[in-house]
Amino acid sequence: MIQIRKLLKFAAENKLFDLFLVFFSVILTSHLNWDIKYIAIFAVTVWLILQPIKKKEIFLAVLFSIFLIPFLIFINREHYAEIAAVFAYFFIIVWLISSIGEYIKDRNE
């Protein structure tokens, strides 16, 4: 029992458990025959729940996704442009949720 506690403490300190959960989510969704873009979105969502990132970094991901769309359309990759649009929408939602959470946290202090 003590060895398991030491192992869990080591995993928590080194974020191994978080990586395991993300890996497990990818394996589970692959087993359920999800499309690769949905597997990626689910894995990113799990990672963002476990390891929140700054709003600035989320906003940069939004900008990158939005600026990528016209380039992909220009080179006749409409399918990839649609996927980039889905990711841009996803990052906008994540940015909005983190902004609301930060606002509520600041208001309570």
QUIHUPE-V839292 format. One record per residue. N is the residue number from 0. RES is the residue in three letters. SS is DSSP state (2 for helix, 1 for strand, 0 for the rest). OMEGA is omega in radians with two decimals (* if undefined). NEAR is the number of other ideal C-beta (glycine too) atoms within 10 Angstrom. Layout:
N&RES&SS&OMEGA&NEAR + N&RES&SS&OMEGA&NEAR
//
This chain:
0&MET&0&-3.14&5 + 1&ILE&2&3.13&6 + 2&GLN&2&3.13&7 + 3&ILE&2&3.10&8 + 4&ARG&2&3.10&9 + 5&LYS&2&3.13&10 + 6&LEU&2&3.12&12 + 7&LEU&2&3.10&12 + 8&LYS&2&3.10&10 + 9&PHE&2&-3.14&11 + 10&ALA&2&-3.14&14 + 11&ALA&2&3.14&11 + 12&GLU&2&-3.07&9 + 13&ASN&0&3.10&10 + 14&LYS&0&3.10&11 + 15&LEU&2&-3.14&13 + 16&PHE&2&3.10&15 + 17&ASP&2&3.11&16 + 18&LEU&2&3.09&14 + 19&PHE&2&3.13&11 + 20&LEU&2&3.09&15 + 21&VAL&2&3.10&19 + 22&PHE&2&3.12&12 + 23&PHE&2&3.12&12 + 24&SER&2&3.10&17 + 25&VAL&2&3.13&16 + 26&ILE&2&-3.13&11 + 27&LEU&2&-3.14&12 + 28&THR&2&3.06&19 + 29&SER&2&3.12&11 + 30&HIS&2&3.12&8 + 31&LEU&0&3.09&9 + 32&ASN&0&3.06&7 + 33&TRP&0&3.05&15 + 34&ASP&0&-3.03&10 + 35&ILE&2&-3.13&10 + 36&LYS&2&3.11&15 + 37&TYR&2&3.04&12 + 38&ILE&2&3.14&18 + 39&ALA&2&3.13&17 + 40&ILE&2&3.13&18 + 41&PHE&2&3.13&16 + 42&ALA&2&3.10&17 + 43&VAL&2&3.09&17 + 44&THR&2&3.10&15 + 45&VAL&2&3.13&18 + 46&TRP&2&-3.14&16 + 47&LEU&2&3.05&16 + 48&ILE&2&-3.09&11 + 49&LEU&2&-3.09&13 + 50&GLN&0&-3.12&11 + 51&PRO&0&3.12&12 + 52&ILE&0&-3.10&12 + 53&LYS&0&3.13&9 + 54&LYS&2&-3.14&15 + 55&LYS&2&3.14&8 + 56&GLU&2&3.08&11 + 57&ILE&2&-3.14&21 + 58&PHE&2&3.09&15 + 59&LEU&2&3.08&12 + 60&ALA&2&3.08&18 + 61&VAL&2&-3.14&19 + 62&LEU&2&3.13&12 + 63&PHE&2&-3.13&13 + 64&SER&2&-3.12&19 + 65&ILE&2&3.13&16 + 66&PHE&2&3.12&11 + 67&LEU&2&-3.05&17 + 68&ILE&2&-3.13&18 + 69&PRO&2&3.11&11 + 70&PHE&2&3.13&12 + 71&LEU&2&3.09&17 + 72&ILE&2&-3.14&14 + 73&PHE&2&-3.14&9 + 74&ILE&0&3.07&10 + 75&ASN&0&3.05&9 + 76&ARG&0&-3.06&13 + 77&GLU&2&3.13&11 + 78&HIS&2&3.12&9 + 79&TYR&2&3.07&16 + 80&ALA&2&3.08&18 + 81&GLU&2&3.11&14 + 82&ILE&2&3.09&20 + 83&ALA&2&3.10&22 + 84&ALA&2&3.09&15 + 85&VAL&2&3.12&15 + 86&PHE&2&3.10&21 + 87&ALA&2&3.11&19 + 88&TYR&2&3.11&13 + 89&PHE&2&-3.13&19 + 90&PHE&2&3.06&23 + 91&ILE&2&3.11&16 + 92&ILE&2&3.11&13 + 93&VAL&2&3.12&19 + 94&TRP&2&3.13&17 + 95&LEU&2&3.13&12 + 96&ILE&2&3.12&12 + 97&SER&2&3.10&17 + 98&SER&2&3.10&13 + 99&ILE&2&3.11&10 + 100&GLY&2&3.12&12 + 101&GLU&2&3.11&11 + 102&TYR&2&3.14&10 + 103&ILE&2&3.12&9 + 104&LYS&2&3.13&9 + 105&ASP&2&-3.13&8 + 106&ARG&2&-3.14&7 + 107&ASN&2&-3.12&6 + 108&GLU&0&*&4
//
